[in-house]
Every structure is written in C-alpha cells, then in structure tokens.
Amino acid sequence: MQNNPEDKFNDIMPQTDDRALCVRIYKPISREGYELNFLPRFIEMVERHGEARLLVHYDNYKGWESQAALMDLGMTMKYAKKIRRIALVNPPEAELKRRKINEDIYKDTEIEIFSEDEIDKAVTWVKS
C-alpha cells in the first residue's frame, strides 16, 4: 500500500480566502505538506495580489522535518517582503525564538501573537 502524501498535510483552515492563508499545525511540518499544500497556495496569493497574509494556529505543535525547515528558510529569504501580516495563534516557545532570530527579515511585516481563545480575533486582524 502506498503512502498518501496528504497524510503529512496540516490543515488549510476554512477561514482562508484569496488574500489570507490560515493554517492549523497539528502534525510535524513535512516536506510534502510544505511543498504540495502550503507553498503553492502562498505563491499564488503573492503572484495574484503582490502580498500575502498568514495565520498560523499551533494546535499541539510537533516541530519541523528538516527538509521542510530548509524549504521555509529559502521561502522566507525570497518572499518575506511580500508578507504583510502574520498572526501566530498559541505559538510554542521554539517558534517565538525562531521568529525572533528572523526579525530583521520580517522588519516590514506586522506580526501579532494571539492566545488559543483569540482565534476569531486573530482571523479578523490578519484579514484587516
């Protein structure tokens, strides 16, 4: 039986629209999920609108596969100036440290942190 690459996908949330990509992270962030699920949607937003907005809901965060982390680093270097807003919902300490390390890259991006019970507020903010 073949493995289905979608088994490694985190959820694209129903709040996603043509300008804001909302993702719920509850599995390890895999190369397949990043490359086949997240990245094409993100690039399409940037190409269509010249920018993207991201909401990342960390729900029982389990970390990154190394290949996915490397892909994200490349994407960050290429597209960080195109990300207008990032809403982080319930981010783990490791992700807050990662964002802190990259703060110079995201100097033109508004980033807000929200608690688990503020997800509706985070969606409203990222889309405004």
N, CA, C and O of each residue as an XYZ file, in Angstrom:
512
protein
N       0.843     -1.185      0.000
C       0.000      0.000      0.000
C       0.886      1.246      0.000
O       1.796      1.362      0.821
N       0.621      2.173     -0.916
C       1.412      3.396     -1.000
C       0.962      4.402      0.055
O      -0.208      4.464      0.432
N       1.930      5.181      0.513
C       1.600      6.268      1.427
C       0.983      7.419      0.656
O       1.424      7.742     -0.447
N      -0.017      8.025      1.222
C      -0.657      9.199      0.641
C       0.073     10.429      1.169
O       0.103     10.638      2.381
N       0.670     11.262      0.288
C       1.390     12.442      0.789
C       0.491     13.371      1.588
O       0.973     14.114      2.444
N      -0.814     13.338      1.320
C      -1.729     14.214      2.061
C      -1.808     13.832      3.533
O      -2.265     14.629      4.352
N      -1.364     12.612      3.884
C      -1.318     12.227      5.290
C      -0.354     13.103      6.078
O      -0.422     13.170      7.306
N       0.544     13.774      5.361
C       1.527     14.643      6.013
C       1.143     16.117      5.930
O       1.941     16.985      6.283
N      -0.062     16.405      5.471
C      -0.513     17.792      5.351
C      -1.153     18.255      6.665
O      -1.930     17.525      7.280
N      -0.818     19.460      7.076
C      -1.576     20.137      8.112
C      -2.788     20.773      7.433
O      -2.862     20.816      6.205
N      -3.723     21.257      8.220
C      -4.982     21.751      7.662
C      -4.896     23.184      7.151
O      -4.349     24.069      7.809
N      -5.454     23.388      5.955
C      -5.750     24.738      5.493
C      -7.125     25.048      6.081
O      -8.101     24.362      5.777
N      -7.201     26.054      6.902
C      -8.431     26.351      7.639
C      -9.487     26.967      6.729
O      -9.151     27.599      5.728
N     -10.759     26.787      7.070
C     -11.838     27.343      6.239
C     -11.841     28.873      6.194
O     -12.473     29.458      5.314
N     -11.157     29.520      7.114
C     -11.078     30.986      7.120
C     -10.153     31.521      6.027
O     -10.108     32.729      5.794
N      -9.419     30.638      5.358
C      -8.542     31.047      4.263
C      -9.383     31.679      3.165
O     -10.459     31.188      2.823
N      -8.870     32.780      2.618
C      -9.511     33.387      1.455
C      -8.419     33.710      0.436
O      -7.301     33.206      0.549
N      -8.729     34.537     -0.549
C      -7.748     34.783     -1.611
C      -6.578     35.652     -1.174
O      -5.603     35.773     -1.916
N      -6.642     36.264      0.010
C      -5.553     37.122      0.497
C      -4.919     36.655      1.800
O      -3.831     37.110      2.154
N      -5.582     35.758      2.516
C      -5.071     35.294      3.812
C      -5.067     33.779      3.848
O      -6.094     33.135      3.638
N      -3.899     33.220      4.115
C      -3.737     31.775      4.225
C      -3.709     31.424      5.705
O      -2.828     31.866      6.442
N      -4.679     30.628      6.131
C      -4.815     30.238      7.528
C      -4.543     28.741      7.645
O      -5.196     27.927      6.990
N      -3.571     28.389      8.487
C      -3.114     27.008      8.594
C      -3.177     26.570     10.056
O      -2.778     27.308     10.957
N      -3.683     25.362     10.273
C      -3.658     24.753     11.611
C      -2.569     23.695     11.616
O      -2.622     22.733     10.850
N      -1.574     23.879     12.489
C      -0.432     22.976     12.598
C      -0.683     22.018     13.761
O      -0.660     22.419     14.924
N      -0.919     20.761     13.436
C      -1.135     19.750     14.473
C      -0.330     18.483     14.207
O      -0.361     17.544     15.003
N       0.385     18.459     13.093
C       1.289     17.360     12.738
C       2.673     17.972     12.534
O       2.791     19.188     12.383
N       3.716     17.152     12.526
C       5.021     17.717     12.153
C       4.911     18.371     10.768
O       4.225     17.854      9.886
N       5.577     19.489     10.588
C       5.556     20.174      9.294
C       6.489     19.397      8.370
O       7.706     19.389      8.552
N       5.894     18.750      7.383
C       6.635     17.848      6.499
C       7.017     18.541      5.195
O       6.434     19.558      4.818
N       8.006     17.969      4.520
C       8.385     18.469      3.203
C       7.194     18.389      2.257
O       6.904     19.348      1.542
N       6.503     17.253      2.249
C       5.368     17.081      1.342
C       4.267     18.096      1.614
O       3.728     18.703      0.689
N       3.942     18.274      2.875
C       2.899     19.235      3.229
C       3.285     20.657      2.868
O       2.472     21.428      2.358
N       4.537     20.989      3.139
C       5.010     22.341      2.836
C       5.020     22.583      1.327
O       4.512     23.595      0.842
N       5.608     21.633      0.594
C       5.812     21.786     -0.845
C       4.515     21.655     -1.653
O       4.330     22.372     -2.636
N       3.628     20.760     -1.257
C       2.445     20.464     -2.058
C       1.162     21.127     -1.558
O       0.215     21.288     -2.328
N       1.114     21.509     -0.294
C      -0.109     22.049      0.282
C       0.001     23.546      0.579
O      -0.849     24.331      0.157
N       1.039     23.933      1.297
C       1.185     25.322      1.719
C       1.773     26.216      0.626
O       1.170     27.222      0.252
N       2.936     25.852      0.123
C       3.693     26.713     -0.776
C       2.938     27.125     -2.047
O       2.970     28.307     -2.391
N       2.269     26.225     -2.755
C       1.554     26.666     -3.965
C       0.466     27.705     -3.668
O       0.267     28.640     -4.443
N      -0.219     27.537     -2.565
C      -1.271     28.499     -2.194
C      -0.658     29.856     -1.868
O      -1.160     30.899     -2.288
N       0.435     29.822     -1.115
C       1.112     31.055     -0.735
C       1.629     31.795     -1.971
O       1.400     32.996     -2.118
N       2.315     31.089     -2.846
C       2.880     31.718     -4.046
C       1.776     32.276     -4.931
O       1.933     33.359     -5.495
N       0.674     31.568     -5.066
C      -0.445     32.067     -5.862
C      -0.979     33.392     -5.296
O      -1.288     34.309     -6.057
N      -1.088     33.493     -3.968
C      -1.540     34.743     -3.345
C      -0.596     35.886     -3.675
O      -1.029     36.974     -4.054
N       0.697     35.630     -3.528
C       1.698     36.670     -3.796
C       1.648     37.088     -5.266
O       1.686     38.278     -5.577
N       1.565     36.118     -6.156
C       1.520     36.448     -7.590
C       0.245     37.203     -7.956
O       0.278     38.106     -8.792
N      -0.859     36.846     -7.346
C      -2.144     37.474     -7.668
C      -2.291     38.861     -7.048
O      -2.822     39.773     -7.682
N      -1.816     39.024     -5.795
C      -2.076     40.260     -5.057
C      -0.824     41.057     -4.691
O      -0.927     42.172     -4.179
N       0.344     40.499     -4.947
C       1.576     41.197     -4.590
C       1.934     41.082     -3.123
O       2.941     41.635     -2.682
N       1.116     40.367     -2.360
C       1.356     40.184     -0.926
C       0.554     38.979     -0.448
O      -0.300     38.453     -1.163
N       0.850     38.560      0.771
C       0.073     37.509      1.426
C      -0.013     37.832      2.904
O       0.805     38.571      3.452
N      -1.007     37.268      3.521
C      -1.199     37.362      4.968
C      -1.290     35.935      5.484
O      -1.908     35.080      4.849
N      -0.685     35.677      6.621
C      -0.645     34.320      7.159
C      -1.193     34.276      8.575
O      -0.902     35.141      9.401
N      -1.982     33.261      8.833
C      -2.390     32.941     10.192
C      -1.920     31.514     10.437
O      -2.244     30.603      9.674
N      -1.155     31.329     11.504
C      -0.658     30.003     11.860
C      -1.202     29.669     13.244
O      -0.849     30.302     14.239
N      -2.070     28.660     13.283
C      -2.658     28.192     14.534
C      -1.913     26.935     14.969
O      -2.034     25.882     14.343
N      -1.152     27.055     16.033
C      -0.384     25.933     16.564
C      -1.272     25.143     17.514
O      -1.603     25.607     18.605
N      -1.650     23.954     17.089
C      -2.547     23.096     17.849
C      -1.813     21.786     18.120
O      -1.836     20.874     17.294
N      -1.165     21.697     19.272
C      -0.359     20.521     19.611
C       0.846     20.409     18.671
O       1.088     19.360     18.075
N       1.582     21.488     18.553
C       2.741     21.615     17.666
C       3.757     20.499     17.876
O       4.097     20.165     19.011
N       4.246     19.921     16.763
C       5.191     18.808     16.821
C       6.500     19.081     16.067
O       7.291     18.158     15.875
N       6.744     20.310     15.640
C       8.017     20.643     15.030
C       8.054     20.489     13.515
O       7.028     20.298     12.862
N       9.265     20.577     12.980
C       9.521     20.579     11.533
C      10.356     19.379     11.136
O      11.245     18.968     11.882
N      10.082     18.812      9.972
C      11.032     17.909      9.341
C      12.139     18.796      8.773
O      11.869     19.914      8.335
N      13.369     18.314      8.775
C      14.500     19.159      8.374
C      14.356     19.688      6.945
O      14.688     20.847      6.692
N      13.876     18.879      6.012
C      13.718     19.350      4.631
C      12.684     20.478      4.541
O      12.859     21.427      3.776
N      11.627     20.370      5.316
C      10.616     21.429      5.309
C      11.178     22.712      5.903
O      10.898     23.803      5.406
N      11.960     22.590      6.951
C      12.565     23.773      7.571
C      13.512     24.475      6.597
O      13.539     25.704      6.534
N      14.283     23.701      5.844
C      15.174     24.296      4.839
C      14.381     24.990      3.731
O      14.754     26.072      3.280
N      13.283     24.361      3.294
C      12.436     24.990      2.278
C      11.860     26.305      2.806
O      11.785     27.295      2.079
N      11.455     26.303      4.074
C      10.886     27.509      4.660
C      11.926     28.618      4.740
O      11.607     29.784      4.511
N      13.143     28.273      5.057
C      14.213     29.268      5.098
C      14.387     29.909      3.726
O      14.504     31.130      3.624
N      14.406     29.101      2.678
C      14.515     29.635      1.322
C      13.329     30.509      0.958
O      13.495     31.570      0.358
N      12.131     30.066      1.320
C      10.928     30.842      1.051
C      10.955     32.169      1.810
O      10.574     33.211      1.277
N      11.402     32.112      3.039
C      11.480     33.325      3.851
C      12.419     34.340      3.203
O      12.093     35.523      3.114
N      13.569     33.882      2.757
C      14.529     34.797      2.131
C      13.953     35.422      0.860
O      14.202     36.592      0.572
N      13.190     34.646      0.107
C      12.650     35.113     -1.165
C      11.396     35.974     -1.003
O      11.229     36.954     -1.729
N      10.516     35.625     -0.065
C       9.190     36.230     -0.022
C       8.864     37.052      1.228
O       7.761     37.590      1.321
N       9.771     37.165      2.176
C       9.437     37.849      3.431
C       8.880     39.252      3.211
O       7.975     39.676      3.929
N       9.404     39.965      2.244
C       8.927     41.337      1.998
C       7.514     41.364      1.420
O       6.886     42.421      1.363
N       7.020     40.219      0.996
C       5.668     40.126      0.428
C       4.626     39.734      1.479
O       3.429     39.720      1.193
N       5.081     39.417      2.688
C       4.155     39.023      3.741
C       3.784     40.274      4.533
O       4.625     40.875      5.202
N       2.526     40.648      4.445
C       2.080     41.880      5.103
C       1.824     41.676      6.585
O       2.240     42.488      7.410
N       1.133     40.580      6.926
C       0.800     40.316      8.323
C       0.941     38.825      8.616
O       0.682     37.972      7.767
N       1.363     38.544      9.855
C       1.401     37.175     10.346
C       0.731     37.159     11.714
O       1.146     37.873     12.627
N      -0.301     36.343     11.848
C      -0.950     36.116     13.140
C      -0.514     34.741     13.629
O      -0.716     33.739     12.943
N       0.075     34.698     14.799
C       0.504     33.436     15.405
C      -0.435     33.135     16.563
O      -0.502     33.890     17.534
N      -1.153     32.036     16.454
C      -2.103     31.649     17.493
C      -1.516     30.491     18.291
O      -1.211     29.429     17.749
N      -1.364     30.725     19.596
C      -0.847     29.704     20.500
C       0.543     29.205     20.088
O       0.785     27.998     20.086
N       1.457     30.117     19.739
C       2.767     29.652     19.264
C       3.603     29.062     20.397
O       3.609     29.594     21.507
N       4.309     27.963     20.119
C       5.220     27.402     21.118
C       6.466     28.279     21.240
O       6.782     29.066     20.348
N       7.139     28.128     22.326
C       8.350     28.921     22.589
C       9.377     28.785     21.469
O      10.032     29.763     21.110
N       9.524     27.585     20.915
C      10.501     27.363     19.843
C      10.196     28.232     18.626
O      11.113     28.751     17.990
N       8.932     28.390     18.302
C       8.569     29.218     17.149
C       8.746     30.702     17.455
O       9.109     31.472     16.567
N       8.498     31.111     18.685
C       8.745     32.512     19.056
C      10.229     32.832     18.948
O      10.590     33.916     18.490
N      11.091     31.918     19.358
C      12.540     32.115     19.232
C      12.944     32.176     17.761
O      13.780     32.994     17.376
N      12.350     31.313     16.941
C      12.635     31.301     15.504
C      12.256     32.631     14.871
O      13.010     33.168     14.060
N      11.115     33.160     15.229
C      10.679     34.463     14.703
C      11.612     35.578     15.175
O      11.920     36.500     14.420
N      12.054     35.487     16.414
C      12.970     36.500     16.958
C      14.283     36.506     16.165
O      14.818     37.571     15.855
N      14.791     35.331     15.843
C      16.020     35.226     15.056
C      15.829     35.874     13.682
O      16.748     36.496     13.149
N      14.639     35.723     13.118
C      14.356     36.233     11.775
C      13.738     37.632     11.768
O      13.241     38.071     10.731
N      13.757     38.334     12.887
C      13.029     39.603     12.945
C      13.548     40.644     11.943
O      12.762     41.461     11.461
N      14.823     40.638     11.622
C      15.319     41.586     10.614
C      14.738     41.290      9.235
O      14.482     42.205      8.453
N      14.532     40.008      8.942
C      13.957     39.611      7.656
C      12.511     40.076      7.556
O      12.039     40.457      6.485
N      11.811     40.038      8.698
C      10.393     40.408      8.733
C      10.172     41.851      9.196
O       9.106     42.166      9.724
N      11.147     42.720      9.009
C      11.024     44.081      9.539
C       9.860     44.860      8.931
O       9.371     45.802      9.556
N       9.404     44.500      7.738
C       8.279     45.184      7.106
C       6.956     44.445      7.303
O       5.938     44.828      6.726
N       6.970     43.401      8.105
C       5.786     42.569      8.336
C       5.240     42.832      9.734
O       5.991     42.862     10.709
N       3.921     43.022      9.821
C       3.279     43.124     11.127
C       3.064     41.710     11.649
O       2.510     40.859     10.953
N       3.505     41.465     12.877
C       3.342     40.150     13.496
C       2.664     40.340     14.846
O       3.102     41.142     15.672
N       1.595     39.590     15.053
C       0.875     39.637     16.331
C       0.733     38.224     16.874
O       0.601     37.258     16.122
N       0.762     38.127     18.193
C       0.616     36.860     18.894
C      -0.776     36.839     19.531
O      -1.209     37.822     20.133
N      -1.466     35.710     19.389
C      -2.800     35.547     19.955
C      -2.853     34.252     20.750
O      -2.171     33.281     20.422
N      -3.664     34.246     21.793
C      -3.862     33.032     22.578
C      -4.880     32.133     21.873
O      -5.558     32.555     20.936
N      -4.969     30.917     22.331
C      -5.877     29.924     21.740
C      -7.313     30.436     21.677
O      -8.012     30.211     20.689
N      -7.749     31.120     22.722
C      -9.144     31.588     22.751
C      -9.360     32.879     21.953
O     -10.471     33.408     21.927
N      -8.324     33.381     21.311
C      -8.444     34.600     20.497
C      -8.374     34.319     18.997
O      -8.021     35.204     18.218
N      -8.700     33.114     18.592
C      -8.549     32.760     17.185
C      -9.434     33.616     16.279
O      -8.999     34.006     15.195
N     -10.654     33.913     16.693
C     -11.524     34.768     15.886
C     -10.945     36.177     15.742
O     -11.007     36.787     14.675
N     -10.388     36.669     16.830
C      -9.735     37.985     16.809
C      -8.513     37.956     15.870
O      -8.260     38.920     15.147
N      -7.764     36.852     15.887
C      -6.594     36.721     15.007
C      -7.001     36.702     13.544
O      -6.337     37.316     12.709
N      -8.078     36.008     13.225
C      -8.572     35.961     11.841
C      -8.983     37.358     11.396
O      -8.623     37.796     10.304
N      -9.725     38.045     12.228
C     -10.159     39.422     11.894
C      -8.952     40.320     11.690
O      -8.915     41.090     10.731
N      -7.965     40.237     12.572
C      -6.782     41.100     12.471
C      -5.987     40.799     11.204
O      -5.613     41.725     10.483
N      -5.722     39.535     10.920
C      -4.870     39.207      9.777
C      -5.531     39.626      8.465
O      -4.837     39.945      7.500
N      -6.849     39.630      8.421
C      -7.563     39.989      7.198
C      -7.829     41.489      7.058
O      -8.224     41.950      5.986
N      -7.616     42.249      8.128
C      -7.922     43.697      8.097
C      -6.811     44.507      7.428
O      -6.915     45.729      7.323
